[in-house]
Amino acid sequence: MSATRADPRVRAPFGRRAATVTGAERHGPYVVLRCADPAGPRPAAGQFYMLTAGTRWGGGQDERPFLPRAFSVLRAAVGSDELQFMLEDVGPGTRRLCELEPGEELLLVGPLGRGFVAPREGRRALLVGGGVGIAPLAILQDQLPQTSTVLLGFRDGAHAAGSQLLADPRVATDDGSVGHRGLVTDLIEQELAADPHAELFACGPPPMLEAVRALCADRAIPGQLALESGMACGYGACFGCVVATRDGYLRLCLDGPVLEAARLGRVR
Ligand SMILES: Cc1cc2nc3c(=O)[nH]c(=O)nc-3n(C[C@H](O)[C@H](O)[C@H](O)COP(=O)(O)OP(=O)(O)OC[C@H]3O[C@@H](n4cnc5c(N)ncnc54)[C@H](O)[C@@H]3O)c2cc1C
């Protein structure tokens, strides 16, 4: 992995820089946005970027411009300047980013935050993702030197199209239209029954992360959880993304977004 166990951070260059969009592909309801970022370092798995469209980013007549929005890096091949992001259109910022076309400008700050660290000695990596939360697991799968087991949960078959973005996943859908009918946590239970010497790497909606955290606590299994929180700046200035942990309050953008499951009382 590109970051060490002690400091899972690659430092961002100072300031915001322009990247050129090189592609946008649909995977069911998700858009994978590609851009060329020749001026930035290669990110570590689990780090994120603050993204802004170069044009039409709010600020129309009687509108205020949007703040940048936070996105995990989906993929960043070594030896290339390409970055990929996986977007779900949930509001005005993600909608505008989903519209971007090749040749348009994307403004970015990053890579930011602390990502995943390598699994502990003797434990296999179980990668667990829910919905658009699968994004940081693709780059993690790429960066892990050993083969990992990938368990992905989606609400239905259309969203399960996102599972194509990782290699050899086991899939669960709420409606049973693809893979196991039920929750991704059912698949974790099956994997742990077969071999409990695992470390969980998870990203997804808060109820899924809370289930993974509780499971890690009950079974004394280590887990690394990539959390989300509203972020206005991404580099520690605004305190908008503060989360409560057993060690007190942390700014998720600086101390996370990946935190050890054992540091968390409950994921909300
Ligand atoms: C570290 C990090 C990594 C992220 N990675 C991705 C990613 O890879 N792909 C992706 O599609 N999205 C990701 N997100 C979420 C993304 O930042 C939000 O969906 C986006 O900011 C929404 O902007 P909007 O203008 O489209 O919608 P808004 O109108 O701003 O929000 C739409 C709805 O989503 C809620 N919301 C917005 N941001 C968050 C948040 N951070 N946590 C919980 N709820 C939120 C709002 O309360 C509202 O209900 C990530 C967020 C963080 C903090």
PDBQT file of the ligand as one rigid body, heavy atoms in Angstrom, charges set to zero:
ROOT
HETATM    1  C1  LIG A 301     -15.169  11.581   3.144  1.00  0.00    +0.000 C 
HETATM    2  C2  LIG A 301     -16.403  11.521   2.252  1.00  0.00    +0.000 A 
HETATM    3  C3  LIG A 301     -16.379  10.712   1.127  1.00  0.00    +0.000 A 
HETATM    4  C4  LIG A 301     -17.505  10.672   0.280  1.00  0.00    +0.000 A 
HETATM    5  N1  LIG A 301     -17.445   9.885  -0.827  1.00  0.00    +0.000 NA
HETATM    6  C5  LIG A 301     -18.471   9.873  -1.698  1.00  0.00    +0.000 A 
HETATM    7  C6  LIG A 301     -18.390   9.104  -2.896  1.00  0.00    +0.000 A 
HETATM    8  O1  LIG A 301     -17.391   8.439  -3.178  1.00  0.00    +0.000 OA
HETATM    9  N2  LIG A 301     -19.439   9.168  -3.761  1.00  0.00    +0.000 N 
HETATM   10  C7  LIG A 301     -20.569   9.908  -3.488  1.00  0.00    +0.000 A 
HETATM   11  O2  LIG A 301     -21.495   9.934  -4.312  1.00  0.00    +0.000 OA
HETATM   12  N3  LIG A 301     -20.680  10.605  -2.335  1.00  0.00    +0.000 NA
HETATM   13  C8  LIG A 301     -19.657  10.623  -1.445  1.00  0.00    +0.000 A 
HETATM   14  N4  LIG A 301     -19.745  11.372  -0.301  1.00  0.00    +0.000 N 
HETATM   15  C9  LIG A 301     -20.994  12.097  -0.023  1.00  0.00    +0.000 C 
HETATM   16  C10 LIG A 301     -21.036  13.377  -0.844  1.00  0.00    +0.000 C 
HETATM   17  O3  LIG A 301     -20.081  14.296  -0.350  1.00  0.00    +0.000 OA
HETATM   18  C11 LIG A 301     -22.433  13.979  -0.735  1.00  0.00    +0.000 C 
HETATM   19  O4  LIG A 301     -23.358  13.104  -1.331  1.00  0.00    +0.000 OA
HETATM   20  C12 LIG A 301     -22.502  15.309  -1.458  1.00  0.00    +0.000 C 
HETATM   21  O5  LIG A 301     -21.795  16.287  -0.731  1.00  0.00    +0.000 OA
HETATM   22  C13 LIG A 301     -23.939  15.741  -1.613  1.00  0.00    +0.000 C 
HETATM   23  O6  LIG A 301     -23.938  17.013  -2.252  1.00  0.00    +0.000 OA
HETATM   24  P1  LIG A 301     -25.219  17.477  -3.093  1.00  0.00    +0.000 P 
HETATM   25  O7  LIG A 301     -25.096  18.934  -3.340  1.00  0.00    +0.000 OA
HETATM   26  O8  LIG A 301     -25.395  16.591  -4.278  1.00  0.00    +0.000 OA
HETATM   27  O9  LIG A 301     -26.409  17.156  -2.144  1.00  0.00    +0.000 OA
HETATM   28  P2  LIG A 301     -26.892  17.943  -0.832  1.00  0.00    +0.000 P 
HETATM   29  O10 LIG A 301     -28.132  18.693  -1.174  1.00  0.00    +0.000 OA
HETATM   30  O11 LIG A 301     -25.755  18.678  -0.212  1.00  0.00    +0.000 OA
HETATM   31  O12 LIG A 301     -27.208  16.685   0.081  1.00  0.00    +0.000 OA
HETATM   32  C14 LIG A 301     -28.172  15.713  -0.323  1.00  0.00    +0.000 C 
HETATM   33  C15 LIG A 301     -28.542  14.898   0.897  1.00  0.00    +0.000 C 
HETATM   34  O13 LIG A 301     -27.392  14.181   1.367  1.00  0.00    +0.000 OA
HETATM   35  C16 LIG A 301     -27.078  14.552   2.715  1.00  0.00    +0.000 C 
HETATM   36  N5  LIG A 301     -25.624  14.628   2.779  1.00  0.00    +0.000 N 
HETATM   37  C17 LIG A 301     -24.812  15.455   2.095  1.00  0.00    +0.000 A 
HETATM   38  N6  LIG A 301     -23.534  15.224   2.400  1.00  0.00    +0.000 NA
HETATM   39  C18 LIG A 301     -23.532  14.226   3.298  1.00  0.00    +0.000 A 
HETATM   40  C19 LIG A 301     -22.530  13.538   4.013  1.00  0.00    +0.000 A 
HETATM   41  N7  LIG A 301     -21.250  13.823   3.861  1.00  0.00    +0.000 N 
HETATM   42  N8  LIG A 301     -22.910  12.561   4.877  1.00  0.00    +0.000 NA
HETATM   43  C20 LIG A 301     -24.195  12.253   5.057  1.00  0.00    +0.000 A 
HETATM   44  N9  LIG A 301     -25.195  12.863   4.398  1.00  0.00    +0.000 NA
HETATM   45  C21 LIG A 301     -24.878  13.839   3.546  1.00  0.00    +0.000 A 
HETATM   46  C22 LIG A 301     -27.737  15.900   2.921  1.00  0.00    +0.000 C 
HETATM   47  O14 LIG A 301     -28.049  16.108   4.294  1.00  0.00    +0.000 OA
HETATM   48  C23 LIG A 301     -28.992  15.751   2.094  1.00  0.00    +0.000 C 
HETATM   49  O15 LIG A 301     -29.979  15.033   2.769  1.00  0.00    +0.000 OA
HETATM   50  C24 LIG A 301     -18.662  11.424   0.580  1.00  0.00    +0.000 A 
HETATM   51  C25 LIG A 301     -18.671  12.230   1.718  1.00  0.00    +0.000 A 
HETATM   52  C26 LIG A 301     -17.557  12.274   2.562  1.00  0.00    +0.000 A 
HETATM   53  C27 LIG A 301     -17.588  13.151   3.770  1.00  0.00    +0.000 C 
ENDROOT
TORSDOF 0
